């Protein structure tokens, strides 16, 4: 009986060891594949813009201007298609088909995208006249990996609103971030991904100082109304989805304004250029934990403690700390 148990245990250990080796090998092979495909390097291929037929040149131009501004700072990553959606559902349907064919291969997967996945989201941008936007990197699985950005209904109504331009910068920043992630399960925390994208978008749009002042006030208000909430609640997809379900406003405030403040504290350890052009690219080879520690001198968990201490300060003390270092 003892021998049989020992054999079963040995067999289980060998199975688990083999499985882990297979997973590690697959991850390494995928990283090698992405490197060979130039996933984490700039490209000479210019973005392609696809727009629904109900939109005009102004909608196209404001998005182009935002993407170009982001590329000037971050570099040109692609191949990239930017899909711009208006309010005509039938026109959005045509663009949704092109999106799915750009992002996936195989009739079954393309149809799944069109009828059950992103195709629905694109049609809903038109149906609900939404100004939502998102970056997509599902095309990373293709033999020649692709990226996509989808933006609904720019440039928005207010002539003083930088929304369409700023949103294009924000979403392109996500394209850049994900160009430097070799393993989708080892991406940067949600608060850092969203906070840094919004921060850079506001910086490049010339609204940095105003945005920081507003973020301090909104973050303090959020903390007063929800004292137990922290950016750690956005550390991964599971906890993020739970928060979004429980309190959608909390979710957006925490990942944007509060996440941006946390990003500024990290940037002030080094510089804006270092954060985006040294730290972010290092994630591809080191993974999120090691890249963070190497870049800033402490672990992510240690940073959570530091950031909580920051949030406990007065508003004037926070603003003083957030001032760019001369």
MARNUMI-211431 format. One record per residue: residue in three letters; z, y negated, x negated of N, C-alpha, C, O in turn. Coordinates in steps of 0.1 Angstrom, whole numbers, padded with zeros to 4 digits, always signed. Layout:
! MARNUMI-211431
ALAZYXZYXZYXZYX ...
//
This chain:
! MARNUMI-211431
UNK+0000+0012-0008+0000+0000+0000+0000-0012-0009-0007-0022-0006 UNK+0008-0013-0019+0009-0024-0028-0004-0026-0035-0009-0038-0036 UNK-0011-0015-0039-0024-0016-0046-0034-0022-0037-0042-0031-0041 UNK-0034-0018-0024-0043-0023-0014-0041-0038-0012-0051-0045-0011 UNK-0029-0042-0011-0026-0057-0009-0031-0064-0021-0036-0075-0020 UNK-0028-0059-0033-0032-0066-0045-0047-0067-0046-0052-0078-0050 UNK-0054-0057-0041-0069-0057-0041-0074-0068-0032-0083-0075-0035 UNK-0067-0069-0020-0071-0079-0010-0069-0093-0015-0077-0102-0013 UNK-0057-0095-0021-0054-0108-0027-0064-0112-0038-0069-0123-0038 UNK-0067-0102-0047-0076-0104-0058-0090-0108-0052-0097-0117-0057 UNK-0094-0100-0042-0107-0103-0036-0108-0117-0029-0118-0124-0031 UNK-0097-0121-0023-0096-0134-0016-0097-0145-0027-0104-0155-0025 UNK-0090-0143-0038-0090-0153-0049-0104-0154-0055-0108-0165-0057 UNK-0110-0143-0057-0124-0143-0063-0133-0150-0053-0142-0158-0057 UNK-0132-0148-0040-0140-0154-0030-0139-0169-0030-0148-0177-0030 UNK-0126-0174-0030-0123-0188-0030-0128-0195-0043-0133-0205-0042 UNK-0125-0188-0054-0130-0193-0067-0145-0195-0067-0151-0205-0071 UNK-0152-0184-0062-0167-0185-0061-0172-0196-0052-0181-0203-0055 UNK-0165-0198-0041-0169-0208-0031-0167-0222-0037-0176-0230-0036 UNK-0156-0224-0044-0153-0237-0051-0164-0240-0062-0169-0251-0063 UNK-0167-0229-0069-0177-0231-0080-0191-0234-0074-0198-0242-0079 UNK-0194-0228-0062-0206-0231-0055-0207-0245-0050-0217-0252-0052 UNK-0195-0250-0044-0195-0264-0039-0196-0274-0051-0203-0284-0049 UNK-0189-0271-0062-0190-0280-0073-0204-0280-0079-0209-0291-0082 UNK-0210-0268-0080-0224-0268-0085-0234-0275-0076-0243-0282-0081 UNK-0232-0274-0063-0240-0281-0053-0239-0296-0054-0249-0303-0054 UNK-0226-0300-0056-0224-0315-0057-0230-0320-0070-0237-0331-0070 UNK-0229-0312-0081-0235-0317-0094-0250-0317-0093-0257-0326-0097 UNK-0256-0306-0086-0270-0306-0084-0276-0317-0076-0286-0323-0079 UNK-0268-0321-0066-0272-0332-0057-0272-0345-0065-0281-0354-0064 UNK-0261-0347-0073-0261-0359-0082-0273-0359-0091-0279-0370-0093 UNK-0276-0348-0097-0287-0347-0106-0300-0351-0099-0309-0358-0104 UNK-0302-0345-0087-0313-0348-0079-0315-0363-0076-0326-0369-0077 UNK-0304-0369-0072-0304-0384-0069-0307-0392-0081-0314-0402-0080 UNK-0301-0388-0092-0304-0395-0105-0319-0395-0108-0325-0405-0112 UNK-0325-0383-0107-0339-0381-0110-0348-0389-0101-0359-0394-0104 UNK-0343-0390-0088-0351-0398-0078-0349-0413-0080-0355-0421-0073 UNK-0340-0417-0089-0337-0431-0091-0328-0438-0080-0329-0450-0078 UNK-0320-0429-0073-0312-0434-0062-0303-0446-0066-0301-0455-0058 UNK-0297-0445-0078-0287-0455-0082-0293-0466-0091-0285-0472-0098 UNK-0306-0467-0092-0312-0477-0100-0322-0486-0092-0327-0482-0082 UNK-0323-0498-0096-0333-0507-0090-0347-0502-0090-0350-0494-0099 UNK-0355-0506-0080-0369-0501-0079-0378-0513-0079-0374-0524-0076 UNK-0391-0510-0082-0401-0521-0081-0407-0521-0067-0415-0530-0064 UNK-0403-0512-0058-0409-0511-0045-0403-0521-0035-0391-0521-0034 UNK-0411-0530-0030-0406-0540-0021-0402-0535-0007-0408-0525-0003 UNK-0392-0541-0001-0388-0536+0013-0400-0538+0023-0408-0547+0021 UNK-0400-0529+0032-0410-0530+0043-0402-0535+0056-0391-0530+0059 UNK-0408-0544+0063-0401-0549+0075-0409-0545+0088-0421-0547+0089 UNK-0402-0539+0097-0408-0534+0109-0400-0541+0121-0388-0541+0122 UNK-0408-0548+0130-0402-0556+0140-0408-0552+0154-0420-0550+0155 UNK-0399-0552+0164-0404-0550+0177-0414-0561+0182-0412-0573+0177 UNK-0423-0558+0190-0434-0567+0194-0430-0579+0202-0437-0589+0203 UNK-0417-0579+0207-0413-0591+0215-0406-0602+0207-0403-0612+0212 UNK-0404-0599+0194-0398-0609+0185-0408-0618+0178-0420-0614+0177 UNK-0404-0630+0174-0413-0639+0167-0411-0640+0152-0402-0633+0147 UNK-0418-0648+0145-0418-0649+0131-0404-0654+0126-0400-0650+0115 UNK-0397-0662+0134-0384-0668+0130-0374-0656+0128-0366-0656+0119 UNK-0375-0646+0137-0366-0635+0136-0368-0627+0123-0359-0623+0117 UNK-0381-0626+0120-0384-0619+0108-0380-0626+0096-0374-0621+0086 UNK-0382-0639+0095-0380-0647+0084-0365-0648+0080-0361-0648+0069 UNK-0356-0650+0090-0342-0651+0088-0336-0638+0082-0327-0639+0073 UNK-0342-0627+0086-0337-0614+0080-0343-0613+0066-0335-0609+0057 UNK-0356-0616+0064-0361-0615+0050-0354-0624+0040-0351-0620+0029 UNK-0350-0636+0045-0343-0646+0036-0330-0640+0032-0326-0641+0020 UNK-0323-0633+0041-0310-0627+0038-0311-0616+0028-0303-0615+0019 UNK-0321-0607+0031-0323-0596+0022-0327-0601+0008-0322-0596-0002 UNK-0336-0610+0007-0340-0616-0006-0328-0622-0014-0327-0620-0026 UNK-0320-0629-0006-0308-0635-0013-0299-0624-0018-0294-0626-0030 UNK-0297-0614-0011-0288-0603-0016-0295-0596-0028-0288-0592-0037 UNK-0308-0594-0027-0315-0587-0038-0314-0596-0051-0313-0590-0062 UNK-0315-0609-0050-0314-0617-0061-0301-0615-0069-0300-0616-0081 UNK-0290-0612-0062-0277-0610-0068-0275-0595-0072-0270-0592-0083 UNK-0279-0586-0063-0276-0572-0065-0287-0563-0071-0285-0553-0077 UNK-0299-0568-0070-0311-0560-0075-0318-0554-0063-0313-0554-0052 UNK-0330-0549-0065-0339-0544-0055-0337-0529-0054-0342-0522-0063 UNK-0330-0524-0044-0328-0509-0042-0337-0504-0030-0338-0511-0020 UNK-0343-0493-0032-0352-0488-0022-0357-0474-0026-0351-0467-0035 UNK-0367-0469-0019-0375-0475-0009-0367-0479+0004-0358-0471+0008 UNK-0369-0491+0009-0361-0496+0020-0370-0501+0031-0380-0508+0029 UNK-0367-0497+0044-0373-0503+0055-0363-0510+0063-0352-0505+0066 UNK-0366-0522+0068-0357-0530+0076-0363-0531+0090-0374-0536+0092 UNK-0356-0526+0100-0360-0525+0114-0353-0536+0122-0341-0537+0122 UNK-0361-0545+0128-0356-0556+0135-0359-0554+0150-0371-0553+0154 UNK-0349-0554+0158-0350-0550+0172-0347-0562+0181-0337-0569+0179 UNK-0356-0564+0191-0354-0574+0201-0348-0569+0214-0339-0560+0214 UNK-0353-0573+0226-0347-0569+0239-0357-0561+0247-0353-0557+0258 UNK-0368-0558+0242-0378-0549+0249-0375-0535+0246-0378-0530+0235 UNK-0371-0527+0256-0367-0513+0253-0379-0505+0249-0377-0496+0240 UNK-0390-0507+0256-0402-0499+0252-0406-0502+0238-0410-0493+0230 UNK-0406-0514+0234-0409-0518+0220-0399-0512+0210-0403-0507+0200 UNK-0387-0512+0214-0376-0506+0206-0378-0491+0204-0375-0485+0194 UNK-0384-0485+0215-0387-0470+0215-0397-0467+0204-0396-0457+0197 UNK-0407-0476+0203-0417-0474+0192-0411-0475+0178-0415-0467+0170 UNK-0403-0485+0177-0397-0487+0163-0387-0475+0160-0386-0471+0149 UNK-0380-0470+0171-0370-0459+0169-0377-0447+0163-0372-0440+0155 UNK-0389-0445+0168-0397-0433+0163-0401-0435+0149-0400-0425+0141 UNK-0405-0447+0145-0408-0449+0131-0395-0448+0122-0396-0443+0111 UNK-0384-0452+0127-0371-0451+0120-0368-0436+0117-0365-0433+0106 UNK-0369-0428+0127-0366-0414+0126-0376-0407+0116-0371-0398+0108 UNK-0388-0410+0117-0398-0404+0108-0396-0409+0093-0399-0402+0084 UNK-0391-0421+0091-0388-0427+0078-0375-0420+0072-0374-0419+0060 UNK-0366-0416+0080-0353-0412+0076-0351-0397+0075-0343-0392+0067 UNK-0359-0389+0083-0357-0375+0083-0371-0368+0081-0381-0374+0083 UNK-0370-0355+0078-0383-0347+0078-0381-0335+0086-0370-0330+0088 UNK-0392-0329+0091-0391-0318+0100-0391-0322+0115-0383-0331+0118 UNK-0399-0316+0123-0400-0320+0137-0387-0319+0144-0383-0328+0152 UNK-0379-0309+0142-0366-0307+0149-0356-0318+0146-0350-0324+0154 UNK-0355-0322+0133-0346-0332+0129-0350-0346+0133-0342-0354+0137 UNK-0363-0348+0133-0368-0361+0137-0366-0363+0152-0362-0374+0157 UNK-0368-0352+0160-0366-0353+0175-0351-0355+0178-0348-0362+0187 UNK-0343-0348+0170-0328-0350+0172-0324-0364+0170-0316-0370+0177 UNK-0330-0370+0159-0327-0384+0156-0332-0393+0168-0324-0402+0172 UNK-0344-0390+0173-0350-0399+0183-0343-0398+0197-0341-0408+0203 UNK-0339-0386+0201-0334-0383+0214-0318-0383+0215-0313-0386+0225 UNK-0312-0380+0203-0297-0378+0204-0289-0387+0194-0277-0388+0196 UNK-0296-0393+0185-0288-0399+0174-0292-0414+0173-0291-0422+0182 UNK-0297-0418+0161-0300-0432+0159-0311-0438+0168-0311-0450+0171 UNK-0319-0430+0174-0329-0434+0183-0323-0440+0196-0327-0451+0201 UNK-0312-0434+0200-0304-0440+0211-0298-0453+0208-0299-0463+0216 UNK-0292-0454+0196-0286-0467+0191-0296-0478+0191-0293-0489+0195 UNK-0308-0475+0186-0318-0485+0185-0323-0490+0199-0324-0502+0201 UNK-0325-0481+0208-0328-0485+0222-0317-0493+0228-0320-0502+0236 UNK-0305-0490+0225-0293-0497+0231-0292-0511+0225-0287-0520+0233 UNK-0296-0513+0213-0297-0527+0208-0305-0536+0217-0302-0547+0220 UNK-0317-0530+0221-0326-0538+0230-0320-0539+0244-0320-0549+0250 UNK-0315-0527+0249-0310-0527+0263-0299-0537+0266-0298-0543+0276 UNK-0290-0538+0256-0278-0546+0258-0279-0560+0250-0270-0567+0249 UNK-0291-0562+0245-0294-0575+0238-0284-0577+0227-0278-0588+0226 UNK-0281-0567+0220-0270-0567+0210-0274-0573+0197-0286-0572+0193 UNK-0264-0579+0190-0266-0585+0177-0260-0576+0166-0258-0580+0155 UNK-0258-0563+0170-0252-0554+0160-0262-0550+0149-0274-0552+0151 UNK-0257-0545+0138-0266-0541+0127-0259-0530+0119-0247-0529+0120 UNK-0267-0522+0112-0261-0511+0104-0271-0507+0093-0283-0508+0095 UNK-0265-0503+0082-0273-0497+0071-0272-0482+0072-0262-0476+0076 UNK-0283-0476+0069-0284-0461+0070-0289-0455+0056-0298-0460+0050 UNK-0282-0445+0052-0286-0438+0040-0288-0423+0042-0286-0415+0033 UNK-0290-0419+0055-0292-0405+0058-0305-0400+0051-0307-0388+0048 UNK-0314-0409+0047-0326-0405+0040-0324-0401+0026-0334-0397+0019 UNK-0312-0401+0022-0309-0396+0008-0312-0382+0006-0314-0377-0005 UNK-0313-0374+0017-0316-0360+0016-0331-0357+0014-0334-0345+0010 UNK-0339-0366+0016-0354-0364+0014-0357-0362-0001-0350-0366-0010 UNK-0368-0356-0003-0373-0354-0017-0375-0367-0024-0372-0369-0036 UNK-0380-0377-0017-0380-0391-0022-0371-0398-0013-0375-0402-0002 UNK-0358-0401-0017-0348-0406-0008-0352-0420-0003-0359-0428-0010 UNK-0348-0423+0010-0351-0436+0016-0339-0442+0021-0328-0436+0023 UNK-0339-0455+0023-0328-0463+0030-0334-0471+0041-0346-0473+0043 UNK-0325-0475+0050-0329-0483+0062-0318-0492+0066-0306-0489+0065 UNK-0322-0504+0071-0313-0513+0077-0319-0516+0091-0331-0519+0093 UNK-0310-0517+0101-0314-0520+0115-0306-0532+0119-0294-0532+0118 UNK-0313-0542+0124-0306-0555+0129-0311-0558+0142-0323-0559+0145 UNK-0302-0561+0152-0305-0564+0165-0306-0579+0168-0296-0586+0165 UNK-0317-0584+0173-0318-0597+0179-0314-0609+0170-0307-0618+0175 UNK-0319-0610+0158-0317-0622+0150-0327-0633+0155-0337-0629+0161 UNK-0324-0645+0152-0314-0652+0144-0302-0656+0153-0293-0663+0148 UNK-0301-0652+0165-0290-0656+0174-0292-0670+0180-0301-0677+0175 UNK-0284-0673+0190-0287-0685+0198-0284-0699+0191-0291-0708+0192 UNK-0272-0699+0185-0267-0712+0180-0275-0716+0167-0276-0708+0158 UNK-0281-0728+0168-0290-0732+0156-0281-0734+0143-0287-0733+0132 UNK-0268-0736+0144-0260-0737+0133-0254-0724+0128-0246-0723+0118 UNK-0257-0713+0136-0251-0700+0133-0259-0693+0121-0272-0692+0122 UNK-0252-0689+0111-0259-0682+0100-0259-0667+0102-0263-0660+0093 UNK-0256-0663+0114-0254-0649+0117-0265-0640+0112-0262-0630+0105 UNK-0278-0642+0117-0289-0633+0113-0290-0632+0098-0293-0621+0092 UNK-0289-0643+0091-0291-0644+0076-0279-0637+0070-0281-0629+0060 UNK-0267-0640+0074-0255-0634+0068-0254-0619+0071-0251-0611+0062 UNK-0258-0615+0083-0258-0601+0086-0268-0593+0077-0265-0582+0073 UNK-0279-0599+0074-0289-0592+0066-0283-0590+0052-0285-0580+0045 UNK-0276-0600+0047-0269-0599+0033-0259-0588+0034-0258-0580+0025 UNK-0251-0588+0044-0240-0578+0046-0246-0564+0046-0241-0556+0039 UNK-0256-0562+0054-0261-0548+0055-0268-0544+0042-0268-0532+0038 UNK-0275-0553+0035-0281-0550+0023-0270-0546+0012-0272-0537+0004 UNK-0259-0553+0013-0248-0549+0004-0243-0535+0006-0240-0528-0004 UNK-0243-0530+0019-0240-0516+0021-0251-0507+0015-0247-0496+0009 UNK-0263-0511+0015-0274-0503+0008-0271-0502-0007-0272-0491-0012 UNK-0267-0513-0012-0263-0513-0027-0251-0505-0029-0251-0497-0039 UNK-0241-0506-0021-0228-0498-0023-0232-0483-0023-0228-0475-0031 UNK-0240-0479-0013-0243-0465-0011-0253-0460-0022-0254-0448-0024 UNK-0260-0469-0028-0268-0465-0039-0260-0459-0051-0264-0452-0059 UNK-0247-0463-0051-0238-0460-0062-0227-0450-0057-0216-0449-0063 UNK-0231-0442-0047-0222-0431-0043-0230-0419-0043-0240-0417-0036 UNK-0226-0409-0052-0234-0397-0053-0229-0386-0043-0237-0378-0040 UNK-0217-0387-0039-0211-0378-0029-0206-0385-0017-0197-0393-0018 UNK-0213-0383-0006-0209-0391+0006-0195-0389+0010-0189-0397+0017 UNK-0188-0378+0006-0174-0375+0009-0165-0382+0000-0153-0382+0001 UNK-0170-0389-0010-0162-0396-0020-0166-0410-0021-0166-0417-0032 UNK-0169-0416-0009-0172-0430-0008-0160-0439-0009-0149-0434-0008 UNK-0162-0452-0011-0151-0461-0011-0144-0462+0002-0150-0460+0013 UNK-0131-0466+0002-0124-0467+0015-0131-0477+0025-0137-0487+0020 UNK-0130-0475+0038-0137-0483+0048-0133-0498+0046-0142-0506+0048 UNK-0120-0501+0044-0116-0515+0043-0123-0522+0031-0126-0534+0032 UNK-0125-0514+0020-0131-0520+0008-0147-0521+0010-0153-0531+0006 UNK-0152-0511+0016-0167-0511+0019-0170-0523+0028-0180-0531+0025 UNK-0163-0525+0039-0166-0535+0049-0162-0549+0044-0169-0559+0045 UNK-0150-0549+0038-0144-0562+0033-0152-0568+0022-0155-0580+0022 UNK-0157-0560+0013-0165-0566+0002-0179-0570+0006-0184-0579+0001 UNK-0184-0562+0016-0198-0566+0021-0197-0579+0028-0206-0588+0027 UNK-0187-0581+0037-0185-0594+0044-0182-0605+0034-0187-0616+0036 UNK-0174-0603+0025-0170-0613+0015-0182-0618+0007-0185-0630+0005 UNK-0190-0608+0002-0202-0612-0006-0212-0619+0003-0219-0629-0001 UNK-0214-0615+0016-0223-0622+0025-0219-0636+0027-0227-0645+0027 UNK-0206-0639+0029-0201-0652+0031-0203-0660+0018-0206-0672+0019 UNK-0201-0654+0007-0202-0661-0006-0216-0665-0008-0219-0677-0012 UNK-0226-0656-0006-0240-0659-0009-0245-0669+0002-0255-0676-0001 UNK-0239-0669+0014-0243-0678+0024-0237-0692+0023-0239-0701+0031 UNK-0228-0694+0013-0222-0707+0010-0210-0710+0019-0207-0721+0022 UNK-0204-0699+0025-0193-0701+0034-0180-0695+0029-0171-0692+0037 UNK-0179-0693+0016-0168-0685+0010-0154-0691+0013-0145-0684+0017 UNK-0153-0704+0009-0140-0710+0011-0135-0711+0025-0123-0708+0028 UNK-0144-0715+0034-0140-0715+0048-0137-0701+0053-0127-0699+0061 UNK-0144-0691+0049-0141-0677+0053-0128-0673+0049-0121-0666+0056 UNK-0124-0676+0036-0111-0672+0031-0100-0678+0039-0090-0671+0043 UNK-0101-0691+0042-0091-0698+0050-0089-0692+0064-0078-0689+0068 UNK-0101-0689+0070-0100-0683+0083-0094-0668+0082-0087-0664+0091 UNK-0098-0661+0072-0093-0647+0070-0078-0647+0069-0072-0638+0074 UNK-0073-0656+0061-0058-0657+0060-0051-0658+0073-0042-0651+0076 UNK-0056-0668+0081-0050-0670+0094-0052-0658+0104-0042-0654+0110 UNK-0063-0653+0104-0066-0641+0113-0058-0629+0109-0054-0621+0117 UNK-0057-0627+0096-0050-0615+0091-0035-0617+0094-0028-0607+0097 UNK-0030-0629+0093-0016-0631+0096-0013-0629+0111-0003-0623+0115 UNK-0022-0633+0119-0021-0632+0133-0021-0617+0137-0014-0612+0145 UNK-0030-0609+0131-0031-0595+0133-0018-0588+0129-0013-0579+0136 UNK-0013-0592+0118+0000-0586+0113+0011-0589+0122+0020-0580+0124 UNK+0012-0601+0127+0023-0605+0137+0022-0597+0150+0032-0593+0155 UNK+0010-0595+0154+0008-0588+0167+0009-0572+0165+0012-0565+0175 UNK+0005-0568+0153+0006-0553+0151+0012-0551+0137+0005-0547+0127 UNK+0025-0552+0136+0032-0552+0123+0031-0539+0116+0033-0539+0103 UNK+0028-0528+0122+0028-0515+0115+0014-0512+0109+0012-0502+0103 UNK+0004-0521+0112-0010-0518+0108-0012-0522+0093-0008-0533+0089 UNK-0019-0514+0086-0022-0516+0072-0036-0512+0069-0042-0504+0076 UNK-0042-0517+0058-0055-0513+0054-0056-0498+0051-0067-0492+0051 UNK-0045-0491+0049-0045-0477+0046-0050-0469+0059-0054-0458+0058 UNK-0048-0476+0070-0053-0470+0083-0068-0469+0083-0074-0462+0092 UNK-0075-0475+0074-0089-0475+0073-0094-0467+0060-0105-0469+0055 UNK-0085-0459+0055-0088-0452+0042-0100-0442+0043-0107-0440+0034 UNK-0101-0436+0055-0112-0426+0057-0117-0426+0071-0112-0434+0079 UNK-0128-0418+0073-0135-0419+0086-0125-0415+0098-0126-0420+0108 UNK-0117-0404+0095-0109-0399+0106-0099-0410+0111-0097-0412+0123 UNK-0092-0416+0101-0082-0426+0105-0088-0439+0111-0083-0445+0119 UNK-0100-0442+0105-0108-0453+0110-0112-0452+0125-0111-0461+0133 UNK-0117-0440+0128-0122-0437+0141-0110-0437+0151-0111-0442+0163 UNK-0098-0432+0147-0087-0433+0156-0082-0447+0159-0079-0450+0170 UNK-0082-0455+0148-0079-0469+0150-0089-0476+0159-0085-0484+0168 UNK-0101-0474+0157-0112-0480+0166-0110-0476+0180-0112-0484+0189 UNK-0106-0464+0183-0104-0459+0196-0091-0465+0202-0091-0469+0214 UNK-0081-0466+0194-0068-0472+0199-0068-0487+0201-0062-0492+0211 UNK-0075-0494+0192-0074-0509+0192-0087-0514+0185-0087-0516+0173 UNK-0097-0516+0193-0110-0520+0186-0109-0533+0179-0115-0535+0168 UNK-0102-0543+0185-0101-0556+0178-0093-0554+0165-0097-0561+0155 UNK-0083-0546+0165-0075-0544+0153-0084-0538+0142-0084-0542+0131 UNK-0093-0529+0146-0102-0522+0137-0111-0532+0130-0113-0532+0118 UNK-0117-0541+0138-0127-0551+0133-0120-0561+0124-0124-0564+0113 UNK-0108-0566+0128-0101-0576+0121-0096-0570+0107-0096-0577+0097 UNK-0091-0558+0108-0085-0552+0096-0096-0549+0086-0094-0551+0074 UNK-0108-0544+0090-0118-0541+0080-0125-0553+0075-0130-0553+0064 UNK-0126-0564+0083-0133-0575+0079-0124-0585+0072-0125-0586+0059 UNK-0116-0593+0079-0108-0603+0073-0097-0598+0064-0096-0602+0053 UNK-0090-0588+0069-0079-0583+0060-0085-0575+0048-0080-0576+0037 UNK-0096-0567+0050-0102-0561+0039-0108-0570+0029-0108-0567+0017 UNK-0113-0582+0034-0119-0592+0025-0108-0598+0016-0110-0600+0004 UNK-0096-0600+0022-0085-0606+0014-0081-0596+0003-0078-0600-0009 UNK-0081-0583+0006-0077-0573-0004-0088-0573-0014-0085-0571-0026 UNK-0100-0574-0011-0111-0574-0020-0110-0586-0030-0112-0585-0042 UNK-0106-0598-0024-0104-0610-0033-0094-0607-0044-0095-0612-0055 UNK-0083-0601-0040-0072-0598-0050-0078-0589-0061-0074-0591-0073 UNK-0086-0580-0058-0093-0572-0068-0102-0580-0077-0103-0579-0089 UNK-0110-0588-0070-0120-0596-0077-0113-0606-0087-0118-0608-0098 UNK-0101-0611-0083-0094-0620-0091-0088-0614-0103-0083-0620-0112 UNK-0087-0600-0103-0083-0593-0115-0093-0594-0126-0090-0593-0138 UNK-0106-0595-0121-0117-0595-0131-0126-0607-0127-0124-0618-0132 UNK-0137-0604-0120-0146-0615-0115-0155-0609-0104-0156-0597-0102 UNK-0162-0618-0097-0172-0613-0087-0182-0604-0093-0186-0594-0088 UNK-0188-0609-0105-0198-0601-0111-0193-0587-0115-0200-0577-0114 UNK-0181-0587-0121-0176-0574-0126-0174-0565-0114-0177-0553-0115 UNK-0168-0570-0103-0165-0562-0091-0178-0555-0086-0179-0543-0085 UNK-0189-0563-0084-0201-0557-0078-0210-0550-0089-0217-0541-0085 UNK-0210-0555-0101-0220-0550-0110-0215-0540-0121-0223-0534-0128 UNK-0202-0539-0121-0196-0529-0130-0188-0519-0123-0190-0507-0124 UNK-0178-0523-0114-0170-0514-0107-0178-0506-0097-0177-0493-0098 UNK-0186-0512-0088-0193-0505-0078-0202-0494-0085-0202-0483-0080 UNK-0211-0498-0095-0219-0487-0101-0211-0476-0108-0217-0465-0108 UNK-0199-0478-0112-0192-0468-0119-0187-0457-0109-0184-0446-0113 UNK-0187-0460-0096-0183-0450-0086-0192-0438-0086-0188-0427-0084 UNK-0205-0440-0089-0215-0429-0089-0211-0418-0098-0212-0406-0095 UNK-0206-0421-0110-0203-0411-0120-0188-0407-0120-0185-0396-0124 UNK-0179-0416-0117-0165-0414-0118-0158-0410-0105-0148-0404-0105 UNK-0165-0413-0094-0158-0410-0081-0149-0422-0078-0146-0430-0086 UNK-0145-0423-0065-0138-0435-0060-0124-0437-0067-0120-0449-0070 UNK-0117-0427-0069-0103-0428-0074-0103-0432-0089-0097-0442-0093 UNK-0111-0425-0097-0111-0428-0111-0118-0442-0114-0113-0449-0123 UNK-0128-0445-0107-0135-0458-0109-0126-0469-0105-0126-0479-0112 UNK-0118-0468-0095-0109-0478-0091-0098-0480-0102-0095-0492-0106 UNK-0092-0470-0106-0082-0471-0116-0087-0476-0130-0081-0484-0136 UNK-0099-0471-0134-0105-0476-0146-0108-0491-0146-0106-0498-0155 UNK-0112-0496-0134-0117-0510-0132-0105-0520-0131-0106-0531-0136 UNK-0094-0515-0124-0084-0525-0120-0070-0522-0126-0061-0530-0125 UNK-0069-0510-0133-0056-0508-0140-0045-0502-0131-0034-0500-0136 UNK-0048-0498-0119-0038-0491-0110-0045-0483-0100-0057-0485-0098 UNK-0038-0474-0094-0044-0465-0084-0046-0472-0071-0040-0483-0069 UNK-0053-0466-0062-0055-0472-0049-0042-0472-0041-0039-0482-0035 UNK-0034-0462-0043-0020-0462-0036-0011-0473-0042-0004-0479-0034 UNK-0012-0475-0055-0004-0486-0061-0009-0499-0056-0001-0509-0054 UNK-0022-0501-0054-0027-0513-0048-0022-0516-0034-0020-0527-0031 UNK-0021-0505-0026-0016-0507-0013-0002-0514-0013+0001-0523-0004 UNK+0006-0510-0022+0020-0516-0023+0018-0531-0027+0025-0539-0021 UNK+0010-0534-0037+0008-0547-0041+0002-0556-0030+0007-0568-0028 UNK-0007-0551-0022-0013-0558-0011-0003-0561+0000-0003-0572+0006 UNK+0006-0551+0003+0016-0553+0013+0026-0565+0009+0030-0573+0017 UNK+0029-0565-0004+0037-0576-0009+0030-0590-0007+0036-0599-0004 UNK+0017-0590-0010+0009-0602-0008+0010-0606+0007+0011-0618+0010 UNK+0008-0597+0016+0008-0600+0030+0021-0605+0035+0022-0612+0046 UNK+0032-0602+0028+0045-0607+0032+0048-0621+0027+0058-0627+0031 UNK+0039-0627+0019+0041-0641+0014+0038-0651+0025+0032-0647+0036 UNK+0041-0663+0023+0038-0674+0032+0023-0677+0031+0016-0673+0022 UNK+0018-0684+0041+0004-0687+0041+0000-0696+0029-0011-0693+0023 UNK+0008-0705+0026+0004-0714+0014+0004-0706+0001-0004-0708-0008 UNK+0014-0696+0000+0015-0688-0012+0002-0679-0013-0003-0677-0024 UNK-0002-0674-0002-0014-0665-0001-0026-0673-0006-0034-0668-0014 UNK-0028-0685+0000-0040-0693-0004-0040-0696-0018-0050-0697-0025 UNK-0028-0699-0024-0027-0702-0038-0032-0691-0047-0039-0692-0057 UNK-0027-0679-0043-0031-0666-0051-0046-0664-0050-0052-0659-0059 UNK-0052-0667-0038-0066-0664-0035-0075-0673-0042-0087-0671-0042 UNK-0070-0685-0047-0079-0694-0054-0087-0688-0065-0080-0680-0073 UNK-0100-0690-0067-0107-0684-0078-0101-0689-0091-0097-0700-0092 UNK-0100-0680-0101-0095-0683-0114-0105-0691-0122-0116-0687-0123 UNK-0101-0703-0127-0110-0711-0134-0112-0706-0148-0120-0712-0156 
//
